[in-house]
Amino acid sequence: MMKTKTLLIATASLLLIGCTSKPKNETFKVNVNLANADGKTVYLQKNGQVLDSAVVANWDAVFEMPKCTDNEMYGLMLKGWRRPFPFFTDNMDITLEGDAQNPNAIVVKGSETQARLDAFTQSYNELEEKLEADSTMAQADKDEILKMHCFDYVWDNPTDAVAHYVLYRYKWAFGPCEMRTMLDNIRHADSTLTDGNLKLAEEYVEKVERVQAGQPMVDFTQNDADGNPVTLSQIAEGKLLLVDFWASWCPDCRKENPNVVAAYQKFHDQGFDILGVSFDTNKEAWLAAIEKDSLTWTHVSDLQGWGNAAGALYSIAFIPQNALIKDGMIVARNLEGEALMEEIERQLK
């Protein structure tokens, strides 16, 4: 993986923002051919909304959709899948073939845009496999090479809808300045582009910029495990507070937890505290992880997983992430290990 972080690939990142429909008689078909799906309902989505549904019979289902002025991305969803399968249609009849038990291997036939996306995905996966096989290279160097693979594609293809998808899909790998650089290049190439992934990328970087170091904290309230509301501004008053975004199911979060515990034990008596914000959906698993990892500070969650409302306010695209808050201001973001220790010590002086 480009990072060992757990990624946020929420429905909104796959289903693009609206389109202007052409006359009703201009339509295209999305033909679905899925093994192991008979009797199950498949959903066609876009813009985070269900456009239509159909029950699969003899492996087949068909959706007929109005053509759009833009080449937008759709998503196919079936109960039990972690996320929708994203695809381009080029406003033409296409066919999705595969197995419901392996949605990542679905093949899209009939869309040239999808073929370009598939080619990029293949090149990315092959590069990732090659790097992972190199035991002499540091993980940070591997991450940088993969990041630049994405950057180069976006930079070299500024008007291609696939590049806009790559930009938004891998947004977590880039800082806001890098995102702005790519977006400016796209807008310089064509200022009239309106496809959904591009809009989502622009909205994302605007939100990220509002929660960087040097910006005022964004307040929120969520319930603790007993159902009691906890407000960020109240718990942060008069102390140095780390807002730690994590989840029990996130291996990288659990790996980092000992470092967070060490920081808490070393600096808590000096005015340092932590507020854990969980991206869990299972309350029992959340509480069990808190106990097992000895996370003895305040914890909150709305149990909405990647849909966590506080996570949305802080533009959390992967976990673990954190924000260090002092006197109502964000003073640092995404500190780990020794860097976390050093910054806490510096802020407490």
N, C-alpha and C positions, 0 to 999 in steps of 0.2 A: 504494500500500500504506500501511497505517497507520504502519508504520515501514519504514525501508529495511533493517532487519535481516532476516536469513533466519530463517524461522520453523520452530519445531519443531511438526509436527503428527503426532505419533507415533500408532501404532495404538491405544495406550491412551487417547489423547485422543478417539478416535472411537467406541470400542467399550465399552459401558458395563458396569458391574458388575452381575452376576447378577440373577436373579429367582426368585421362588417360583412354581413351576409349578402351574397348576390341573389338575384331573383330565384324564387322557389324552384323553378324548373331546372336550375343548374345545381345538380347534386353529385355526390360521389359516394361510393360504397366502401365500408370497412368490413371485409370478410374475415371472420375469425375461425380458425381451424385448430382446436385444442384437444389433444388426447387427455384422458382422465378428467374430463370436465362435464360429461353428460349429466344433465339434470341440475347443473349449477348455474347461477346467474352471474353473467359478466356485465361490467359497467363501463360505458364509454364516458370519459371525463375530459374537461378542459376548464381552465381558469378555476381549478379547485372545486368545480361543480359537476354533478352527474348530468350528462346530456341525455343519456338513454340507457336502457338495460335490455338484456335478452337472455333467455334460458338456452343453454347449449343442448342441442339434440344431434345425435350422431356426429359428435365432435364439432358441429358447425353452428355459427350464429352470424347474423348480418346486421350492420347498422347502415342507414342511409342518411347522409348529412348534407346540409347546404354548403356550397363552395364559399370560401372566404376570399377577400381581397388580398389578405396576407397568407403566407405559408406558415401556419401555426402548428404547434405540437399538441398532440392528444395523449391521453393515457388510458390504458386498459387495466381494469382492476377486477380482481376476483377475491372473494372472502378467503382469508388465510394467507394471502400474499402480504409481505411486509410493506410494499409500496406499489404504486401503479407502474406498469411497463410503459415507458415513454416512446413515442414514435412520430415521425413526420409522414404526411400524406401527399404533399404537393397538390392537394385538391383533386386527386385522381383516385380511381378505384385501386385499392391495395388489398393485400392478403397477409394476415398474421398467422404463421404456422408454428406450432410447438407443442409443448407438454405443460399442462397446468401445474405439474409438480416441479417444474424447472422454468419459471418465468424469465429468468435471465438469458435463457437460450432461445427465446422466441425469435423467429426470422421474419422480417418484413420484406415483402415482395411488391414491387411496383412504384417505389418512391426513390428518385435519384438523390434527394436530400438525405433520406435515411441511409442510402448506400454510402454517402460520404461520412455520415456519422459512424456507421459500422466500421469503415476503414480507419477512422481516427481511433475508435475504441480498440480495434485490433492492434494498431501501432502502439498505443499506450500500454496495453496489456503485455505485449511482447517486450517492450522496454522495461516494464516493471519486473517481469520474470528474469530478464537478463541481469538486472541490477541486484535482485534478491539472491541470485546465484553467486554473486561476487562477495565472498566473505571478507575481503580485504578492505572494502569501502565502508566508510562510516555512514550510518543511517541518514544523518543530516545531509551528506553529499548526495545520497540517492534521492532524497526528497527534493533537493534543489534541481537535480537533473529532470525529474518528472515534472516539477513545476514549470521549468523553462520549456519543456515539451509542449505544455498547454499554452504558455505565453506565446511561443513562436507561432502556434497554429492560429491563435486569435489575432495576432499582429499581422500575419501574412494573408488572412482572409477576412478583412474587416466587415465586408458586406454580406457574408455568408451566414445564414441562420444557424448553421452547425457551430460556427465559431461563437455565436452568442450563447448557444447552449453550453458549450465548453466553458465559457467565461463564467456563467452562473453555476454550472454543475461543480466546478472546482474552485469556487470563490473562497472557500475556507483556506486554500493554500496561499492566498495573496493578502498582503496588507492593503489598506485603503489607498495609499499612494500608487501602488501597482495597479489596482483596479481602475483608478482614475486615469492612469496613463493609457491603458487599453481602451477605456471608454472614449477618451478624447480622440484616439486614433480612429475609432469606428465612426464617431460623429464627424470627424474631418473628412473621412471617405464618403459619407452620405449622411447628411443631417436630417433626412426625412424618414429614416428607418423607424418602424413602429412595432416590430415583432415582440412577442411577449417576453422571451428570455432576456432581451436587451432591456426592456422596461424593468424587469425584476432585478437585474444586475444594478441598474441605476438606483432603484429604490433601496437595495441592500447596502450599497456603499454609503448612501446618505445616512442610513440608520447607524451603520458602523462608526461613521465619523462623529456621531453625536454621543458615543459612549467610549471614546478613546481617552487616554490619560490627558488630564488638563481640562476635561469637561465636567460639568456638574453631574452628580449621580442622578439616575432616573429612579424615582421612588416606586415601590410596589408593596402590596400586601398579599401574603399567602398564609394558609393554615399550617400549623404544625401537626404532628402525628395525633394529637388529642383534639384536633379541630379548632384550636385557638388561633385567631388571626395574629400574625407577626408582621409588623411594618418595618421596612428597611430603615427609614429615617429615624425611627425611634430606637432601634437596636444599635444603630451606628453612632448615636449621639455621644460625644465625649470620649470616643475611643477610635483606635485604628481597626478597621473591619475588613476582613476578606470575605467577599461573596463568592462562594465556591459552587460552580455548576458541575454536576456529576450525576451518576446513576449506578445502581447496584449491578446492572448488567454490563457496564462498560469496563472492559479489562484494563484499559489505560488509566481510568479513574482509580480503580482499586490498586493499581501499581503505584500511583502517585500518592495515595492516601497516607502511607507511613511518613512521607515528607511533610505533609500538612499537619499530621499529628505531632511530629517533632517540633514544628514551628509553634503550634498551639501550646505545647508543654513548656517551651522555652520562654515564650514572650507573653503568655496570658496574664501573668501577675503584673506585667508592665503596661497593661492597657490594650493588649491585642485580643481580638475576638474573631470568630468565624460564624458566618451564616451559610449553612449548606442548602442549596436549592437542587432538588432531585428531579431528574427526567424519568423517573420510574412511573409505571402504571400499576404495578403490583405492590400494595402497601406492605404486605408481609415480607416480601423480598427486600424492600427498601429498609424496613426496620431491622431485619436480620443483618444486613450489611453494615448498618450503623453500629450495631453491637459487636459484630465480628471484627470490624476494623478499629474499634475503640474511638469512634468519632463523638466526643463528649460535649459538643457544642450544640447550638440551636439548629434545628433542621425544619425545612418547610417543603411542601410540594402540592401541586394541584392534581397530581397523578394523571397528567395528560401526556406523559412521554415527551416526544419532540414538540408537542403542542403546548408545552409549558409557557404560560403567559409571561412570566418574568424573563424566561429565556428569549422570548420574542423581543422584549424591550431592549435587551442587551445584544441582540443580533447574534445569538449563539448558533453557529453553524457546525460546530464539532464540540465534543467534550473529551477530557476536562478543559474548562476554561475558568477564569476567575477575574475579579475586579477588586483592587485594593482601594478602600475609601477612607478618606480623612477629612474632617471638617466639611462634609457635604460634597467633596470633590473626588473624582476618580484620579488617583495618583499613579497607578500602574495597572497594566493588564497582563494576564496570562503568564504569571510567574510560576516557576517550577524549581524544585530542589534547592540548590545553594543560592540561586538568584532570589528565590522567595525569602530565604533567611536573611540575606544581605539587605534587601529592600525594606523588610520589616524593621530590622535594626536601625537602618538609616532614618526611617520615618519616625521612630520612637525617640530619637535623640532630641 
